[in-house]
């Protein structure tokens, strides 16, 4: 049996709270904005531990154009001394609690087996840093597409290796290579700049000192 329906109208927005068995539906027309009270965070939580919160987990049927399932674009519009974080993910085990595994972010792009060609690249993670075509800013600290900080104490027992990155064993087809560098000035350099013999070099900074790792031609 459906529950009562409640409508709240303003000049440019209609809020409709509609309930039925097992469902609570909020329909919003107009600006489509949900606001939390100014003195608190906006919280979305489920009750069952074995259920998740799903956003746009649905079939897309558009025949052309690109689709983005979720977009987060906070924009700083006034001068400030604060920093901005677009997305923070911090799963955790509390002190004294045992468990199995822990992942901060799991990216799992899936292309089902069968026909249907893919005309563009397939990427698990992509970081495009866009500072505009020109500017006069001064950046006081380093700029990096990926940054990691290890904060684990020696008092724990680590049975396996602790590394910056791990390449897992392949399932069916092996990787063609470890890195795919388009050209010079992308972290690699021509041999003539640092050595000889027709090799190229990866450039690695340790502290403020540049070091090179030689790579011979195949």
C-alpha positions in Angstrom: 0.0 0.0 0.0 1.6 3.3 -1.0 2.5 5.8 1.7 1.2 9.4 1.5 2.9 11.8 -1.0 4.2 15.2 0.2 4.9 18.1 -2.1 6.8 21.3 -1.3 6.8 24.0 -3.9 8.9 27.2 -4.4 9.1 29.6 -7.3 11.6 27.5 -9.3 11.6 24.1 -7.6 9.1 21.3 -6.8 10.1 18.8 -4.1 8.2 15.6 -4.0 8.7 13.0 -1.2 7.0 9.8 -2.1 7.1 6.5 -0.2 6.1 3.0 -0.9 7.0 -0.4 0.3 10.8 -0.6 0.6 11.4 2.6 -1.3 11.7 6.3 -0.5 11.8 8.4 -3.6 12.7 12.1 -3.8 11.7 13.7 -7.1 13.1 17.2 -7.7 12.4 19.5 -10.7 13.9 22.9 -11.4 17.5 23.3 -10.3 17.8 19.8 -9.0 19.8 20.7 -5.9 19.9 18.9 -2.5 21.1 21.1 0.3 22.2 20.1 3.8 21.7 22.3 6.8 24.5 24.9 7.1 25.7 23.5 10.4 26.1 19.9 9.3 27.5 17.7 6.6 25.2 16.1 4.0 25.2 12.4 4.8 24.0 9.5 2.7 24.2 6.1 4.5 22.7 2.7 4.1 21.8 0.4 6.9 23.0 -3.1 5.8 26.8 -3.7 5.8 26.5 -6.0 2.8 24.8 -3.3 0.6 26.3 -0.3 -1.1 25.2 3.1 -2.4 24.9 3.0 -6.2 25.0 6.0 -8.4 24.0 5.6 -12.1 24.5 1.8 -12.0 22.2 1.4 -15.0 22.2 0.6 -18.7 23.1 3.5 -21.1 21.4 3.3 -24.4 22.5 6.6 -26.2 23.7 5.8 -29.7 26.3 8.6 -29.9 28.2 11.1 -27.7 30.1 10.5 -24.5 28.7 9.7 -21.1 30.0 10.5 -17.6 28.3 8.5 -14.8 29.4 10.8 -11.9 30.9 14.3 -12.0 32.5 16.2 -9.2 33.7 19.7 -10.0 34.1 21.9 -6.9 35.2 25.4 -7.9 37.0 27.9 -5.8 35.7 31.4 -6.7 37.2 33.6 -4.0 40.8 34.1 -2.9 41.6 31.8 0.0 44.5 30.2 2.0 42.7 26.9 2.1 43.4 23.9 -0.1 40.8 22.0 -2.2 40.4 18.2 -2.4 38.1 16.9 -5.1 37.5 13.5 -3.6 38.7 11.9 -0.4 38.5 8.1 0.2 39.7 6.8 3.5 38.4 3.2 4.4 39.9 1.9 7.6 40.2 -0.8 10.2 39.9 0.6 13.8 42.6 -0.2 16.4 42.6 -3.8 17.5 40.3 -5.0 14.7 41.5 -7.8 12.4 40.3 -8.2 8.8 41.1 -9.5 5.3 42.2 -6.8 2.7 41.9 -3.1 2.4 41.7 -1.1 -0.8 41.5 2.7 -1.0 40.1 2.8 -4.6 39.3 -0.1 -6.9 39.1 0.7 -10.6 37.7 -2.2 -12.6 37.0 -1.3 -16.2 35.1 -4.1 -17.9 34.7 -5.0 -21.5 32.6 -8.1 -21.9 33.9 -10.8 -24.3 32.3 -10.9 -27.7 32.2 -8.7 -30.8 32.1 -4.9 -30.9 35.3 -2.9 -31.6 36.7 -0.2 -29.3 37.9 2.8 -31.3 39.7 4.7 -28.5 42.1 3.9 -25.7 41.2 1.9 -22.6 42.7 3.3 -19.4 42.3 2.3 -15.8 43.4 5.6 -14.3 44.0 8.9 -16.1 45.3 12.1 -14.7 45.1 15.2 -17.0 46.6 18.2 -15.3 45.2 21.3 -17.0 46.7 24.7 -16.0 45.4 26.6 -19.1 47.2 27.8 -22.1 49.1 30.6 -20.3 49.4 32.0 -16.8 51.6 33.9 -14.4 51.2 31.9 -11.3 54.0 30.9 -9.0 54.0 27.3 -7.7 56.0 27.0 -4.5 55.9 23.2 -4.2 56.4 20.2 -6.5 53.8 19.2 -9.1 53.2 15.5 -9.6 50.6 13.4 -11.3 51.0 10.7 -8.6 52.2 11.1 -5.0 52.5 8.5 -2.3 53.5 8.7 1.3 54.3 5.6 3.4 53.2 5.9 7.0 53.6 2.4 8.4 55.7 1.7 11.6 58.5 -0.9 12.0 56.7 -2.4 15.0 54.4 -4.3 12.6 55.4 -7.6 11.0 55.5 -7.5 7.1 55.6 -11.0 5.6 55.9 -9.7 2.0 57.5 -6.8 0.2 56.5 -3.2 0.7 56.8 -1.4 -2.7 55.6 1.8 -4.4 53.9 -0.2 -7.2 53.1 -3.9 -7.8 52.5 -5.4 -11.3 50.3 -8.5 -10.7 50.7 -11.7 -12.5 49.0 -11.7 -15.9 45.9 -13.7 -16.5 45.9 -14.6 -20.2 48.0 -12.1 -22.2 51.2 -10.6 -21.0 52.1 -6.9 -21.1 54.1 -5.6 -24.1 56.2 -3.4 -21.8 56.5 -1.7 -18.5 56.3 1.9 -19.7 55.0 3.5 -22.9 56.7 6.9 -23.3 55.5 8.9 -26.3 58.7 10.9 -26.9 61.4 13.0 -25.3 60.6 15.6 -22.6 58.2 13.1 -21.0 60.5 11.8 -18.3 63.0 10.3 -20.8 65.9 11.9 -22.7 68.0 11.3 -25.8 71.4 9.7 -25.1 73.2 12.6 -26.6 72.1 14.7 -23.6 73.7 12.5 -21.0 75.7 9.8 -22.6 76.5 7.9 -25.7 76.0 4.6 -27.4 72.5 5.2 -28.9 70.7 4.5 -25.6 67.9 6.5 -24.0 67.6 7.3 -20.3 64.9 7.6 -17.7 65.3 10.7 -15.6 65.0 10.2 -11.9 65.3 12.8 -9.2 66.6 11.7 -5.8 66.2 14.8 -3.6 67.2 17.6 -5.9 69.8 15.6 -7.8 69.1 14.3 -11.3 70.1 10.6 -11.9 69.6 8.6 -15.1 68.7 4.9 -15.7 70.1 3.7 -19.0 67.9 1.8 -21.5 69.5 0.0 -24.4 67.8 -0.4 -27.8 65.9 -3.7 -28.2 
